[in-house]
């Protein structure tokens, strides 16, 4: 069984569509576990209405200490051996849950399955598709601009038993908990990337991530986290990391330069050929 966990607080604008997303997956082996933080709007009312009609929906509503705490509650309550998180404003591609169940039949215990994720803007357009092909710790530590990590949990699924090895989310962490989880899990899990679109992430005003990045705080939050995990690399891995970091950043810099100045690319190429 897959346990789809949705943490929510005052999410009346999206909770109904989120519930429908799971219903429309037409998956017979799923539970939708909604963890509400004591919403003051119509969120709980909407959850109750659907829970009365659909037995796969389970829910609680009580005060919590933030998103990480809500996620931990969901993990502890989950009955499924496979876990995924669906934030209230995100959604799956059609038939993803059935597809994931089929893939997991071929995977060993403690697997972490990642697909692609479409990132949408406020105008309802796809900005880009996140394709996190390289999942080793050293690759993820190169940073988003060099090697993108899985951007949203709607596009990854994993065995619940992984938490027995890596622990739960830090309830004091309200911003980097997803990335911290990824950096821990890739060191322990059997990693499987599938070049298929699984999830959809709305990067829109009003969300926590959007506000944080617009304020320029994202980089300052992630740097100390990356440094902590960098120190866990072996000396040999640190050398490999330094080489990759140098050449990939140099390549990235060249690409950005020629995107900005396309008229300079042909002269540069001709010079290299001579």
N, C-alpha and C positions, 0 to 999 in steps of 0.2 A: 504493500500500500504506500501511496505517496501522501505525505502530510503537507498541505499547502498552508503556510502560516502567514497571516496578515496582521501586523501590528497597526493600530489605528487610534487616533485621538482627534475628535472633532472633524471627522472626515465625511460629512454628509454629502459633499459635492461629488465624491467618487465611490463611496462604499457600495452603492447599488450596482454600478457598472463592474466593480471588482468582483462582487459576488456572482454576477452573470457570466463573467469571463470563465470562472471555474465551472459553472453549470454547463456552459456551452462547449466545454471540452469533451463532454459526453464520455467521461472516464468512470467506469464502474468501481474502480479500486482507488478511490481518493477520499480524503477528508479535508474539509476546509476549516481550519482552526483560526478563528478571529479573536485577537487579543486586544480588547478595547481598554484604554487608559482612564476610563471614567468620563467619557465625552459629555459635554453640556448641550450639544446640539441634537439633531435628529438621528445621529448615527446608530445608537442602540435600538431605537424604534424600528429602523429599517432592517437591522440585523435580525431582530425578533421576528419580523414578518416573514423573512425568507427561511429562517431556521424552523419555523412551524411547518413549512411546506417541504423542505429538503433535509432529510435525515443526515446527509453527509456534512452538514454545517454544525460545528460545535463552537461555542463562544463563551467568553468571560468578560466582565466589565468591572474593573476596580482600579483604584489609583496605583500608579507605578512610579518608578524612578527614571523614566525615560525610555527611549526606543530599545536600548540594549537589554534593559530589564524585561520589557515586553517580549522581546525575542527569546530570552532565556525561559520565560514562562511558557511560551509556545513550544519550545523544544522539550521541556519537561512533561508537557501534557500530550505531546504527539504520540499517536499509536502506530504510525507508519514507520517502516524501516528506511524509507527514503524521505528526505526533507528538502523543501524549497521554500523560499520566502517570496511572497508577492505583495509588494507595497501597494497601498490602496489606489494609487494613481497609475500603476503600471499594468501591463497585460501580456498574455501569451499569444503566440501564433496558434491557429487552429490545429487541434489534434496533437499538441505537443506532449501532453501528459501520457497519452497512450504510447507515443513514440519513445518517450523516456523509459517507460516501464519495459518496453521491448529491449532497449539497449542495456538496461541494468541486468537483464537475464544473462547477458554475456560477460558481465563484469564481476571481478572478485569483491569480497567484502572490503569495506573501507575505501570505496571508490568515490571520486569527485568528477562529475560529468559537466562539461562546459560547452555551450553552443554560442552562436552569435546573437548580438542584441542590437536592434534598431533604436537609434536615439532620435526622438521627435522634438520639434520646437513648438512654441506657442501657436504658430500658424497651422499646425497639423501637418508639417512637412518633415520628412526624414532628413536629419542633418548629416548623419553618417551611420555606418554599420560597424559596431565594435566586433573585431575578430581576434580574440586573445589566443593565438596559436601556441605561443611559448609560455609555459606555466611554471618552469623551474624557478626556485627562489632567486637565483642570480639574475635571471632574465627579468623578473618582476621588479627587482630593486633598481633596474636601469631607469625606471620612471616612465610615466605615461607618454611623454613626448618621444621616447625611444622604443619602448615596448609596452603596448597597452595591456593593462590587467583587465579581468572581467569587470565590466562597468556597473552591472546591475544584477541582483540575485534572481530576477525573473529568467535569466539565461543560464543558471547553474543549479545542479541537483547533487545531493550526496547522501551517503549512508549516515543515518543518525548515530551509529556506533562510533563515528569519527570523533564525536564530542567526548567519548570516554578517554581518548588519547590526547586531545588538544584543549579540553576544557570548554567552558561556555564563553559568552561575550562579557567583556569588562563593563559593568554597569556604570562606571565612572566615565566611560568613553562614549561621547554622544556624536562624534563626527567621523572618526577613522576606524570604527569597529568593523566595518565590512572588509577594509583592506588588511587590518590586523588579522582578522579571521583567515583571509586568503593566504597571507604570509606564513601562518601557522599550518594551515591545512596542506599546502603544497609540499611541505616537508614530510608529511606522514601518509598521504593518500596515494592510491593508484589513480593517476591522472589520465583523463580521456577527453580530448577535444574533438568535437564534431562540427564540420563546416556546414552547419544548417542554422537557420534563424529560429531561435527558441523564444526569446523575450523581446519586449518593447518597453522602453524607458522614456518617460516624458520629462525632459529637462526644461522646466517652465518656471516663470516667476511665482514666488510664494512658497516654493519648496525649500527645505533646509539646505540642500546642496547648492542650489542656485544662488541663494542669498550669501552663502559662505564664500563661494568662488567670486561673486561680484565684488565682495569686500576685499578680495585678494588674500584671504586667510587660508586657502587650501594648501598652498605650498608650505607655509610656516607650520601647519599642523602635521603634514606628512614627512617633512625632513627628519625630525627626531625619531619618528617611527621607523623610517628606512635605515637610519644610522644604527638603531638597536639591532635590527635583523642583519645588517651588514656585518656587525661584529661576530655574528654566529657562523659566518662563512669560514671555511678552512683557509690556510695560507694559499694553497693552490687555487681554490675558488676565487679568492680575492684577486689573484693575478689574472685569472680568466676574466673576471668582472672588469678590471681596469682596462684590459685590451679591448673588450667589447664596447665598453663605455666610450673610449677614445674614438674608435673608428665609426661607431654608429652615430655618435653625436656630430662627428665631422660630416658624415654623409647627410644627416638630417639638416645640418646647417647649409650645405650646398643646395639641397632640394628647396629649402625655404628661400634661399637667395635667388634661385632661378625662377621660382614661382613669382617672386616680387619683380624680377628683372628678366623676363623671358627673352628679350632681345640679346641678352649676353650669352645665352646658352650655346648657340651655334658657333660663335667665335671661340668659346671655351673648348667645345668639342673638337673643332678643327685644329686648335693648338695642341691638344692631347694626341691627335692622330699623326701629327707631323713629327 
